[in-house]
Amino acid sequence: MRAVGRVISISILLMILFFGGQWIVTHFKESHEIVYDFVADGTTFQVKENYQKKLGDHYYVEISLGKDQFYYEFPNLFQKGKTILSDIKMMKKDNLVCIYPVLEKESSSHNIECSRDGVLYSYQSLKNDPSVQEFVTSLKSNSFTSTSWENESPETTPAVQSVGFLNNISKQDRVIVWYYQGIEIFSSKEAKNIPLLNWDKYENTHGVLVGKYYVVPSYQSNRVFDFTQATVVDVTTTSFFTVDFPQTVSQNTYINGIVDGKVYYLDKDNVVQYELNPEKKSVRIVGNQAVNAQYYDGKWETVNIYDLVNTEKKFEVDYSKDITLQREDVVQVFESNGVYYYYTQSGDFYRIFKFFPEKSMFLFHADSPNNVVLNTDTLYYISGDTLYSYNEESGIRSLVKNNEFLYNTMNRIQAYKESKS
């Protein structure tokens, strides 16, 4: 009996060591890449699955059917496991192929993607195609859902200059609009007005969103835009406080950029560079004629401060070198967790993945877009008199309408997105 008991104890210990070892391997795993065939309704797809912890803890998946390739990003709902697909729904008509992947644990963050003659299109770009709508109807009948498959709300809530479409705003979002004397803050629940000045300042030269904090200098008067203090508004609570600069900052000052929750100002008249940290409620001098200035383009370096004074050079990371752009008229490239977005002079928006850089997906077209901002997985932009958002879960949504958007587009909007966790 003792021998049997010893065998059982050893077996239990070995099982504990085995499963403990498996847990350790999985817990500390940073990435994996696998390639496999997936059969759905008699059709064989080729799947390339790439998990990356360092890029937002996401899966990047390529699904191929002959010359048609589809590219997806999924959050890690699978404890870093492999082969995360449970089904692939497909619609094929003439030269148009559309798919909707079904996951082992469902996520509403993805959408239909379509390919026509090897060119990749988002659902948003083809939503008016009757064949695509038939596919949506079929998916709905199987209890699949997406916000983008539904009509957006026309209801509006007024603020000072703007009206907000609150039902179209994500629960995680705060949309900030400069209205000449302060900011309007729109959420899914309310529209709030935060007055910051006693007069109109038409051009929002120094206002900036840093994380969840909106920073606006306390100008000396409506004629003298020098300042020694800034007001900082927490856009999630609308509470505010002030921070003091160590000396007077001239109106001939511009924003270098934002890095790691800090905003950098360059005072050209006084040849001084400041770092304002709203989280710590502090301002410090980080550049002057004696120590030169700090510049950021993906890494920090010390540069001649007069290079920043003479050129108004702003911090900028060139993401275009990381991917193959399929258009020559690109205005700007954005990046978030290995996903790149770019738009062209004609107003065409595209998405491309770091792990699958060979093909962009056409997302949508906007007329004369400006104030384009990317926050996590959502693009925000002004077109005409309306601020819109776009992501693959919700599609294009009207957020704020303001007639002044037609006449003044300088630094009018910002967007803050709270974490879903």
N, C-alpha and C positions, 0 to 999 in steps of 0.2 A: 504493500500500500504506500509505503514511504517513497518507493521508486516511482510509482504512478503519480504521486503528488508532486515529486520533483520534476517529472516530465511536464506535467501541467503547468507548474510554475515557470519553468524555462520557456515553454511555448507562449505563455502570456507575456513574459518579459520580451521575447523575440518579437511578438506582435506589437507591443508598445514601442520597442525600438524601431521597428519597421515603419509604423504609421507616424511615429514622432519624426523619423528621418524624412518621410514624405512631406510632412507639414513644414519642416524646416526648409526643405528644397523649394516648396511652393511659396512659402512666405517670403523668402529672400530672392526669389526669381525676378530678374529685371526685365527679361524679354524672352520671346520665342518666335520662331518663324517656321511654319509648316505649309506644305502644299498637298492638296488631296482632291479627289473627284467627289462630287456630290450629285446624287441622282434625285430628281424631283419630277413626279408625273411622267416618267419615262425619258426625261431630258437630262443629259449629263453635263454638269457645269464643272469647270476647273476653278478651284478656290485656293488663293494664297492668303494665309492668315498670319498677321504680324502683331504680336502683343508688345507694347512698350510702356513700362512703368514710368520712365523718365519724361515721356511726352504726355503728361496728363493722365497716366494710368488708363490708357485707351487701347482698343484693338483697331487695327487698320486692315481692311479686308478687300481683296480684289476678287471679283467673280467674273469669269470669262465664259463666253459661249461663241466659239469661232472668232470672228473679227470683232465681236462686240464685247467690250470690257466695262465693268461697273465697279465703282470704288466707294467704300463705306468706312465710316468711323463709328465705333460703338464704345460706350463707357464700360468699364470693367465690372460687370455684374456676375462674373463667372469664376471668382476666386483664382484668376489667372489660368483657368483650364483651357483645353484645346478643343477644336471642332465645335464652335459655339452655335452653328446654324442648325435649325431643326427642319426648315423647309425653305423653298424658294418659289414664290408665286410669280408667274410669268404671263405676259400678254404679247402675242406676236401677230402683226398684221402688216402685210406688204413688206416694206423695208424698215418698219418700226418695231423695235423690241423693247419692252419695259419689264422691269422686275421689282419685286418687293421681298427682301429677305425676312424670314421669320427666325427669331432667336430662341435658344433654349430657355432664356429668361427674357421676356419681351421688354423692349425699350421703345418709347414713342419718339426718340430723338432722330430716327431716320425716316426716309420717305421713298417714294417711287423714284427710280432713275430710268431714263430711256436712252436708247442708242439708235441713231438713224445713219446708215452708211458709215458706221464707225465713229460718228461724232456723238459725244455724250451730252445729254440735256437733263436739266432738273425737272421735277414735276411742275414747278412754278412756270417754267418757260413753255410747257406744253399742256397746261391745265385746261385750255379751251379746245383741245383736240377731242372729238367725240369718242375715239377709240380709247383714249386715256381715261375719259370719264366713265366709260363702260368698265374699265379695269377697276377704278375706284369703287364703283357700285358693287362689283363682285367682292372686293376686299371688305367693304362695309358689311356685306351679307354674312361674312365669316368673322364678324366682330372685331375687325382691325380698325383702328382709328388714327386720325392725324388732324391737328388743328387746321392745317393748311387745306384740308378737304372741305372745310366748312366756310360759310360766308363770314366776313368780318362784321363787327358791330358798327352801325352808323351813329350811335348815340354819342353826344358830346357833353363835356363839362367845361364851363368857362373859367379862365383865370384872369390875368390882367390884359395882356395883348392877345393871348392864344386861347384856343379851345382844345381840350384833350379828349381823345377816344380811349377812355379809361379801360373799357372792356377788351381793348386790343393790346393793352400793355401787359407784359409778363409779370407775374407775381414777384419775380426776382429783380425787376427793373425799376430804376428811378431815372426819369428823363428830365434833364435840366435845360431850360431855355433862358437866355439873356434877354431882358425886356427893357433895357436902357437905364432903369433905376434899380435893378436888382435881378433876381432870378425867380422863375416859376419852376416848381418841382411837381412832376406828374408821376403818379404811381397807379397801380390797378385799383386803388381804393379812393384816392382823392387828388385834387389839384391844390397846391399851396403857393402863396406868393410870399417871397422873402425880400422886403425892401432893404437896400443897402446904401443908396445914395439919395440925396435930397434934390437932385437935378438929373436931367437926361445926359447920359454918356453914350453917344451913338455907336462909337467903335469900341468893342470890348477888347482892348489891347492887352490887358494884364490878367483878366479873369481866367481861371483854369481849374479843372477837376483833377484832384490828386487822390487816388483811391476813392474813399467815400466822402472826401472833404472838398468843398468848392471854395477857392481862395480868391478874394477880391480886395485890392488895395483900398485903403481909406484915404481918398484923394483930398488935397488941401482945399480945393474949391472947384467950381465949374469952369474956371479958366486956368487954374494951376493944377496939373495932374501929377505933381510931385507927391510923395507919401513917405511917412515914417512908420506906418502901421498897416496891417492887413486884417480883414475880417475873414474868419474861417467858418463855413457852414457845414455841419454834418447833414448830408442830404437824406440820411435814413431817419433822423429824428427831428430835423430842422432846428436843432439847437445850434448856438454859435458862440465863438469866443474871438479874441483879438490876439495877435502876436506883434511884437515890436521889432523893427529893424534897428541895427546899431547906429545908423545915421540916415540922413535924408536920402531917399532914392529919387532920382530925376525921372521926369516923364519920358525921357529918351531912353527907356529901358524896354527890353524885350525878353521873352521867355526862351531860354535855351532848350529846355525839355524837361521831361519827368523820368526819373529812374528810381526804382525801389522805394516808392512812396514819398519821394522828395521832389520838389520843383526847384529849378535853377533859373535865376534871373541874371541878366547881364546889363548893368547900368553903363551905358556908353559914355555919358558925360563925365561921370566920376571914375570910370575905368575900374569897376568893382563887380565881382561875381558873388551872388548870394545863393545859399542853400536854405530853403524853407522846408521844415519837417512838421507837417500839421499834427502828426501823431504825438510828437514830443513837444509841440507848441513852442518851437524854437526856430531861430534864424541865426546863421553864422556866415561870415565872410570866408569864401573858399578860393577867391581869386582876386588879384590886384596887380599893380605894376611890379611889385617886389617878388611875388610867387607865381605870376602868370595865372592861367585859368585851367579848369578841368573840362575835358570834352569826352563825350560818350558816343561810340558808334558800334556798340556791342561789347566793347571793352573800354576801360578808362585810360586816358592819357593826358599828360600835361602839355598844353599848347601855349603859344604866344597869345597873350590876352588881346593884343591888337588885331589878331586874325579874326576874333569874334566881334570886336568893336567895329571893324571896317566892313565886314561881310554879313553881319547878323546871321552867322552860321548856327543852325539849330542841330541838336542831337538827332541823329538819324541812323537807323540800322538798315543797310541795303539788303533786303530780303530777296531781291530779284536775282542775285547771283546764286541762290540756293536751288532754283527751279528753272525749267525751260519754259519761257513765256512764248505763247503761240500767237501773240499779237505784237506789233511794233509800236503801237500808239498807247502803251500802258502809262497811266497817270501815277498810280501808286500801288505798292504791294504791302499787304498786311500778313502777319503770322500769329497763330495761336496753337500751341501744343502740336506742332507738326502739320498743321493745316494752313495753307496759304490762300489768300483771297486777293484778287486784283481787279481793277476796272480800267476801262479805256476812255479815250477822249470822246468817243461816240456814246458812252454811257452803258457799255456792256460789262457785266460782272461775271467773274469766273472763280472757280475753286479748284485747287490742286493739292494733292497730298505729298508730303516729303518722301514717303516710302514708295509712292507710285508716281514719280514726277513726269512720266512720259505723256500723260493726257490730262487736260483740263476739262472741267464740266462747265458748260454755259448755264449760269444761274438765272439771270433775268436782265432786262434792259430798263434803264431809267433815263428820262429826259433831263439833260444838263445837271447831273448830280453834283452836290457840293456838301461841305461839312461832313465828309464820309468818315465814320468811326467804326472800328471793330472792337467789340468787347466779348471775349471768350469765343462763343460760337455765333454771335449775332452782329450783323452789319446794320448801321444806322446811317441815314443820309437824307438830305433835303432835296426835293425835286419840286419845282414850282412853289406853291405856298404851303407845302405839307412836308412834315418829317415822317419818314417811314422806317420800319425795321424789316430785316429779313433774316430768317434762319430756316434750316431745312425742316424743322418740326412745324413751324407756324406759317411759313411762306412770307409773302409781303403783307404787312399790316400798317394801316394809317395810325399814327400815334398822336400827332399834334398838327393843328392847322393855324397858320399865322400869316396874315397878308403881308407883314413886313419881311417875310422870307423872300419875297419877290424883289426887294430893293436893297436889303442889307444882309449879306451872307457871311460877314466876318465873325468867326468864332461864336456862332449863335447857339450851338447845341452841344451837350455832352450827355453821356449815358453811363450810369453805374449799375452793375449787375451783382447782386448778392449771391453767395454760394448756395447751391441747392441742398448741400449737406447740413 
